[in-house]
Amino acid sequence: MKVLVVNCGSSSVKYTLFDMDGEKKIAWGIIECIGLPEAYYKRQTSGTEEKKDSVKVTNHTEAVELIIKNLLDKKTGSINNIDEISVVGHRIVHGGEKFSKPVLVTPEVKEGLKSCFAIAPLHNPAHYAGIVAVEKMLPGIPSVLVFDTAFHQTMPDYAYMYALPYELYEKDHIRKYGFHGTSHNYVSQRAAAMLGKPIGELNLITAHLGNGSSITAIQKGKVIDTSMGFTPLPGVVMGTRCGDIDPAIIAYLMDEYPQYRDGATINNLMNKKSGLYGISGLSGDMRTIVKAVAAGNKKAKLAFDMLTYSVKKYISSYFGLLNGIDALVFTAGIGENSPSVREKICENLSALGIEMDVAENNEPSGEERVVSTAKSKVKILIIPTNEELMIARESKKVLSNG
Ligand code: ADP
């Protein structure tokens, strides 16, 4: 059984074709810079090297068309006929309160997704365009939507509500939703497998640390709290996002600076110009920050310290909410690849039973592994995330459940 996973970002389309017998990747790639004078098409198959071309692609429909034509190419393609694809799984950033699990696409579901445009204006319209383009190119092949927010829908109301006037929740659906749910879900399942226990018997904290980062408290397989909110902006310090700040700062900026009187400019400041980048003035990329710290750059050190401190604060608070944990999981670009970030986060947490094996933590590896000491009460796990595979699995499941 073959499953095509499609992830339409605001200016990109990423795809992976899986053979679910053995869960192997057959073909994958990305078209980036859609709508700009030059777009880039990177693609690879299990038997070939990566190819990169510049292409002219003005919208998501053209991007999806190009990808599917390439998959069908007689010489270099990976499938002979569209019927070989059993189902297409779409990654959807925001499902609002409407969608708490993956769903098969129907006209009603598409309308439901449209009603979530206002709360995810950058992503959901792009996802919608991708769904329509797939329907055009792959007529008759079912599509499933898998939502980044769905895994977090188990949060209790006192965790997801903001203490604002209640009508803002009723009218504008302002509440915490949380993001990266597919990744937190995937790594929590892998953690249960590594610990050899059913997920329903475990308390976990999962730290997805990438360009965007979020921490999630998972009690017996159900999310009870997560660090992102109504949007992916709050929570820990990120690459270019500020994370938690005093919300009155926004009112101050609006009053003091004419240029900050519109939402888009303030959003740009907090989402694109802040975080590691804003503090260091160098970069939002952790690799650059780590190098600059080693070279003695003081602002880079401050950015590094702020990010690791903010993660540690969430871990400590979620530890309390869960009344103890079985494992702390690190995943995503920074979580999987930066020993110094992991070490700093876990420093002096022995009161919580979290003790890192520093030598093990420093071992370079792309594999799932345990990096806590033998006597650490809490297991510290590094688990490479695999959102695409999770989407493929969920899509297959929805299809077989009819
Ligand atoms: P996204 O959120 O865009 O999916 P990723 O999960 O790929 O991002 O994470 C990107 C982040 O991971 C960047 O900050 C990058 O610097 C960081 N990263 C990747 N490899 C390393 C490494 N070896 N050391 C430190 N940081 C790394």
Boltz pocket constraint, residues with backbone or C-beta under 6 A from the ligand:
constraints:
  - pocket:
      binder: B
      contacts: [[A, 209], [A, 210], [A, 211], [A, 212], [A, 239], [A, 284], [A, 285], [A, 286], [A, 287], [A, 288], [A, 290], [A, 332], [A, 333], [A, 334], [A, 337], [A, 338], [A, 339]]
      max_distance: 6.0
